[in-house]
Amino acid sequence: MEEWRRNLYVLCGSLFVVMVAMSMIMPFLPLYIQQDFGITDEHQVTTWAGLIFGANFLTAGLVSPIWGNLADKYGRKIMILRSGYFMSITVALTGFAGSLWQLLALRLINGLVGGIIPASTALVASSVPKERIGWAQGMLQSFVTAGTIMGPLFGGVLAGRIGFRMIFVITGCLLLLATLVITFTVKENFVPPEKKDRSSLREDFQMIFSSKELPALFFVTVMIQFALFSIVPVLPIYISNLLGSDLSRVALWSGIVQAAMGVANVFAAPRLGQLGDRFGSQKVLLFALLASAIIFIPQGFVGTVWQLVILRFILGLTLGGLLPSVNALLRRATPNHMVSRVYGYNQSFVSIGSMLGPMIGGYIAGYVGIEGVFFMTSAFLLINAGWVYYTFFRNQSVQGRSG
């Protein structure tokens, strides 16, 4: 088997385990805050959940360009291992937090030492043939997303058996296991860049933001993450409202709702990546944004949990075309010696969107209702679709008319 294929498959499996572990507890933050820290006011719960969920992304956004710069200098695999081993420690310690402020601090530290996803994305992007980059990114993203959304299913089952705190310890153990697998199976033939290709963070910033396409793609990334994460901290409460008196099964149903989207994403992402390789990733991105925006609207009107499950499954089919398309477009616009740096900067914008989404979503839910968060998400996705059209298609249509 070709080395790039083996690396891709190992990273897909390992990152699936990582994201299953990381997402087993995060979607249940509102329930964790209510049950283990004694906060009962719904507005306080959603606000704290948004802050704690987004804290990780705040620090990750600040340090991602630094890790990206180091990865281009010393190798992507070493950055994967650094992140995996340190995260396994900080996540396990989170299960012993004695207050919400300690929980917030550990989430901030986790963001500082994290970075396993962008480092893995950069390793794949730097080794896969360019004509297969859309498919490869789709494969990787499908397993990452599937793990993110399958995790709550396992977390929902375990929560009632071992409690929320022990799930953090199990998460740390799974992170350690996945990192050990990567340590002994992934190979990287890294060649340090020539002296002329080395640059400081300030020079990286100037080079990247003097480009036409890269800043536009960064903005798309922020909007995507904002839209997708705005509903995360309030989804369990929305499900509890749908269940009415059957509150004992909230965690389990939250997991099922998330898992439905994950299963759909696993099937859709590689195929949408292939379509991007064939017809253009920008076309797939525009279609996926429009379709996702439409599917978010009826989620605010559902009357049963099963209706929500079906709509989230359909949403998963369209979400599979978002980040893989962005990652493929980033790779095609980036010189080989700057791959990790560009993905590092993009991870900063992923973090910005992932931080603002749950914070603002949780805040808005406390004032206009959870249903309003679905409508806000739809609006942001439509705005994003307009930006993609303006960036990638408007000039083509103008040139076509002038020709």
CORCOR-V572145 format. One record per run of one state. SS is the DSSP state (@ for helix, = for strand, . for the rest). FROM is the first residue (numbers start at 1). TO is the last residue. If there is no record, write none. Layout:
BEGIN
ss->SS from->FROM to->TO
ss->SS from->FROM to->TO
END
This chain:
BEGIN
ss->. from->1 to->2
ss->@ from->3 to->26
ss->. from->27 to->28
ss->@ from->29 to->37
ss->. from->38 to->41
ss->@ from->42 to->74
ss->. from->75 to->75
ss->@ from->76 to->94
ss->. from->95 to->99
ss->@ from->100 to->113
ss->. from->114 to->115
ss->@ from->116 to->127
ss->. from->128 to->129
ss->@ from->130 to->162
ss->. from->163 to->163
ss->@ from->164 to->185
ss->. from->186 to->194
ss->@ from->195 to->197
ss->. from->198 to->200
ss->@ from->201 to->209
ss->. from->210 to->212
ss->@ from->213 to->229
ss->. from->230 to->231
ss->@ from->232 to->243
ss->. from->244 to->246
ss->@ from->247 to->279
ss->. from->280 to->280
ss->@ from->281 to->299
ss->. from->300 to->304
ss->@ from->305 to->319
ss->. from->320 to->322
ss->@ from->323 to->332
ss->. from->333 to->335
ss->@ from->336 to->368
ss->. from->369 to->369
ss->@ from->370 to->392
ss->. from->393 to->393
ss->@ from->394 to->402
ss->. from->403 to->403
END
